[in-house]
Amino acid sequence: MKYEYMKESEQMLQYFQFPKFLLKLRISQTAKFLYMILYDRARISRKNSWIDKYGNVYLIFPIDELSVQIDKCKSSVKTALKELFSVS
């Protein structure tokens, strides 16, 4: 058997975080995946100080871009967003 080793100079992969509480929610896989994408974007927003006067982190992620990012149609993205809002 031939083994492949990671090289020191090799770039590390980036990952989305999947919070365990999502497993218990009765929402679609699309909604769970969308949550991970939005959470990742929110982390970037916080890092870049996109915070309103009330201390809330905000992000801008148009439906068009979300649909491309998760490879779903706009109506699927909107449905998944509604699911997330319904359990928030």
C-alpha positions as CSV (number, residue, x, y, z in Angstrom):
1,M,0.0,0.0,0.0
2,K,1.3,3.4,-0.9
3,Y,0.9,6.2,1.5
4,E,0.4,9.9,0.7
5,Y,1.8,12.3,3.3
6,M,0.9,15.9,3.8
7,K,3.8,18.3,3.1
8,E,4.8,21.1,5.5
9,S,4.3,23.6,2.7
10,E,0.8,22.3,1.8
11,Q,-2.1,24.6,2.4
12,M,-4.5,23.5,5.1
13,L,-8.1,23.0,4.0
14,Q,-10.8,25.3,5.3
15,Y,-13.9,23.9,6.9
16,F,-17.4,25.1,7.8
17,Q,-18.4,24.5,11.4
18,F,-21.5,22.4,12.0
19,P,-23.0,23.1,15.4
20,K,-24.3,19.9,17.1
21,F,-27.7,21.6,17.9
22,L,-28.5,21.5,14.2
23,L,-28.8,17.7,14.4
24,K,-31.8,18.1,16.7
25,L,-33.7,20.6,14.7
26,R,-36.4,19.4,12.4
27,I,-35.3,21.4,9.4
28,S,-34.1,20.4,5.9
29,Q,-30.5,19.6,5.1
30,T,-30.5,22.7,2.9
31,A,-31.4,24.8,5.9
32,K,-28.7,23.3,8.0
33,F,-26.1,23.8,5.2
34,L,-27.4,27.4,4.8
35,Y,-26.9,28.0,8.5
36,M,-23.3,27.0,8.2
37,I,-22.7,29.3,5.3
38,L,-24.4,32.2,7.0
39,Y,-22.5,31.5,10.3
40,D,-19.2,31.5,8.4
41,R,-20.1,34.8,6.8
42,A,-21.1,36.2,10.2
43,R,-17.7,35.3,11.7
44,I,-16.1,37.2,8.9
45,S,-18.4,40.2,9.5
46,R,-17.5,40.2,13.2
47,K,-13.8,40.0,12.4
48,N,-14.2,43.0,10.1
49,S,-16.2,44.9,12.8
50,W,-19.5,44.9,10.9
51,I,-21.4,45.6,14.1
52,D,-24.3,48.0,14.6
53,K,-24.7,50.4,17.5
54,Y,-26.6,47.7,19.5
55,G,-23.7,45.3,19.3
56,N,-25.4,43.0,16.7
57,V,-23.2,41.5,14.0
58,Y,-24.7,41.9,10.5
59,L,-23.9,40.5,7.1
60,I,-24.9,41.1,3.6
61,F,-25.4,37.9,1.5
62,P,-27.8,38.3,-1.5
63,I,-30.1,35.5,-2.3
64,D,-28.5,35.2,-5.8
65,E,-25.1,34.6,-4.2
66,L,-26.4,32.2,-1.7
67,S,-28.1,30.1,-4.4
68,V,-24.9,29.9,-6.3
69,Q,-22.9,29.1,-3.2
70,I,-25.0,26.1,-2.2
71,D,-26.0,25.2,-5.7
72,K,-29.8,25.5,-5.1
73,C,-32.4,27.6,-6.8
74,K,-33.5,30.9,-5.3
75,S,-36.8,29.5,-4.1
76,S,-35.0,26.7,-2.2
77,V,-32.8,29.2,-0.5
78,K,-35.8,31.3,0.5
79,T,-37.6,28.2,1.8
80,A,-34.5,27.3,3.8
81,L,-34.3,30.8,5.2
82,K,-37.9,30.6,6.3
83,E,-37.2,27.4,8.1
84,L,-34.3,29.0,9.9
85,F,-36.4,31.9,10.9
86,S,-39.2,29.6,12.2
87,V,-36.8,27.8,14.6
88,S,-34.8,30.8,15.7
